[in-house]
């Protein structure tokens, strides 16, 4: 009975901590309740990244166990890295190329048919600016949301709290610091809207 109560208390503490992280409130990144979930993620990533490049079939069950949601028909190439996995949701027919880093201390939601070129980096976490609090491992995190049919070019970095609208294209090497609307082409550091996505010709 005591073991059951202890397990329930631990689950409640973790749920409260996850809600705090997802809600953008400060938390200590070395909180002991998080460690088993980082270790679980590391084990699954080791298995995922050890697969042959041609063996997408072997990666799929690992990916479904690792992430919060995986839509049908897509693929994720190794080497893929994340911190927890449970905050990541992938839509249908997604394409994530080599060396992606999704730092999921808050939700990262990718819509359907999103393409991430090699070495894209999506960061939800941000350390405290005060050096004392930073040394004490205080962080806060903000969700990243990427709409359907978005294409991020090679090496794009997306910072905490950013939303990218549907069908938008972000040029290689860009750093996205603020929300981008739908149907635009953006590039630069910081990324700025250059023009609208061309309309299909009749």
C-alpha positions in Angstrom: 0.0 0.0 0.0 2.8 2.4 0.9 4.6 1.6 -2.4 1.4 2.3 -4.3 0.9 5.6 -2.5 4.6 6.5 -3.2 4.2 5.7 -6.9 1.1 7.8 -7.1 2.8 10.7 -5.3 5.7 10.5 -7.8 3.4 10.5 -10.8 1.5 13.5 -9.4 4.8 15.3 -8.8 5.9 14.6 -12.4 2.6 15.6 -13.9 2.8 18.9 -12.0 6.4 19.5 -13.1 5.5 18.7 -16.8 2.6 21.2 -16.5 4.9 23.8 -15.1 7.5 23.2 -17.9 4.8 23.3 -20.6 3.3 26.4 -19.1 6.5 28.5 -19.3 7.0 28.7 -15.6 10.5 28.4 -14.0 11.8 25.0 -13.1 15.0 23.4 -12.0 16.3 21.3 -14.9 18.1 18.9 -12.5 14.9 18.0 -10.7 15.3 14.3 -9.7 11.8 13.4 -11.0 13.0 14.2 -14.5 16.1 12.0 -14.5 14.4 8.6 -15.2 12.7 10.2 -18.2 16.0 11.6 -19.6 17.6 8.2 -19.1 14.7 6.4 -20.8 15.0 8.9 -23.7 18.7 8.3 -23.9 18.3 4.5 -24.1 15.7 4.8 -26.9 17.8 7.3 -28.8 20.8 5.0 -28.6 18.7 2.2 -30.1 17.2 4.5 -32.8 20.5 6.0 -33.8 22.2 2.6 -34.0 19.9 1.4 -36.8 21.1 1.1 -40.4 20.3 4.1 -42.6 18.2 1.8 -44.8 16.3 0.3 -42.0 13.3 2.7 -41.4 11.2 -0.3 -40.5 13.4 -0.9 -37.4 13.2 2.7 -36.4 9.4 3.1 -36.5 8.5 1.1 -33.3 11.3 2.9 -31.4 10.0 6.3 -32.6 6.5 5.4 -31.4 7.7 4.5 -28.0 10.0 7.5 -27.7 7.6 10.3 -28.8 4.3 11.6 -27.6 2.6 11.1 -31.0 3.8 10.0 -34.5 1.5 10.4 -37.5 1.4 7.8 -40.3 3.5 7.8 -43.4 6.6 9.8 -42.4 10.2 9.1 -41.5 12.9 10.4 -39.2 16.5 9.8 -40.1 19.3 9.2 -37.6 21.1 10.9 -35.9 18.1 12.3 -34.1 18.3 13.9 -30.6 15.8 15.1 -28.1 15.7 15.5 -24.3 12.5 13.7 -23.2 10.5 12.7 -26.2 7.1 12.8 -24.5 6.6 16.4 -25.4 7.1 15.9 -29.2 4.1 15.4 -31.6 4.7 14.6 -35.3 2.0 14.9 -37.9 1.4 12.6 -40.9 4.0 12.2 -43.7 6.7 14.1 -41.9 10.3 14.3 -43.1 13.1 14.9 -40.6 16.5 14.6 -42.1 19.9 13.8 -40.5 21.1 15.4 -37.3 17.9 17.0 -36.1 17.9 18.3 -32.4 14.5 18.8 -30.8 15.0 20.1 -27.3 11.6 19.3 -25.9 11.4 20.8 -22.4 8.0 22.0 -23.5 5.7 20.8 -26.3 7.1 20.7 -29.9 4.2 20.1 -32.3 4.9 19.6 -36.0 2.0 19.5 -38.4 1.5 17.1 -41.3 4.0 17.1 -44.2 6.6 19.2 -42.4 10.1 18.9 -43.8 13.2 19.5 -41.6 16.4 19.5 -43.7 19.6 18.3 -42.1 20.8 19.7 -38.8 17.7 21.7 -37.9 17.5 22.7 -34.3 14.3 23.4 -32.3 14.9 24.7 -28.8 12.1 25.2 -26.3 14.3 25.7 -23.2 16.0 28.9 -22.1 18.4 29.3 -19.1 18.0 32.2 -16.6 19.9 35.3 -17.4 21.0 35.8 -13.8 24.3 33.9 -13.4 23.4 32.6 -9.9 20.1 31.2 -10.9 21.7 29.8 -14.1 24.3 28.0 -12.1 21.5 26.6 -9.9 20.0 25.1 -13.2 16.9 27.3 -13.3 15.2 27.2 -16.7 12.0 28.1 -18.4 10.6 26.6 -21.6 8.1 27.7 -24.2 6.4 25.5 -26.8 7.2 25.5 -30.5 4.4 24.9 -33.1 5.0 24.4 -36.8 2.1 24.2 -39.1 1.3 21.9 -42.0 3.5 21.8 -45.1 6.3 24.0 -43.6 9.8 23.5 -44.9 12.8 24.4 -42.8 16.1 24.5 -44.8 19.4 23.0 -43.6 20.7 24.2 -40.2 17.6 26.3 -39.3 17.4 27.2 -35.6 13.9 27.8 -34.0 13.9 29.5 -30.6 11.5 29.0 -27.7 7.9 30.1 -28.1 7.9 30.4 -31.9 5.0 29.4 -34.1 5.5 29.1 -37.8 2.4 29.2 -40.0 1.3 26.7 -42.6 3.2 26.4 -45.9 5.9 28.8 -44.9 9.5 28.1 -46.0 12.5 29.1 -44.0 15.9 29.5 -45.7 18.9 27.5 -44.8 20.9 28.8 -41.8 18.2 31.1 -40.5 17.5 31.7 -36.9 13.8 32.1 -36.2 13.3 34.3 -33.1 9.7 35.3 -33.5 6.5 33.9 -35.0 6.2 33.7 -38.8 2.9 33.9 -40.6 1.5 31.3 -43.1 2.5 31.3 -46.7 5.7 33.3 -46.6 9.4 32.7 -47.4 11.7 33.9 -44.6 15.4 33.9 -44.1 18.2 35.5 -42.1 19.4 36.0 -38.5 17.0 36.9 -37.2 14.7 35.5 -39.8 12.6 38.0 -41.7 9.8 37.7 -44.2 11.2 38.1 -47.7 8.1 37.5 -49.8 5.0 35.4 -50.1 5.1 31.7 -51.2 4.3 31.7 -55.0 0.7 30.7 -55.8 0.2 27.7 -58.0 -0.4 28.6 -61.6 -3.8 27.8 -63.0 
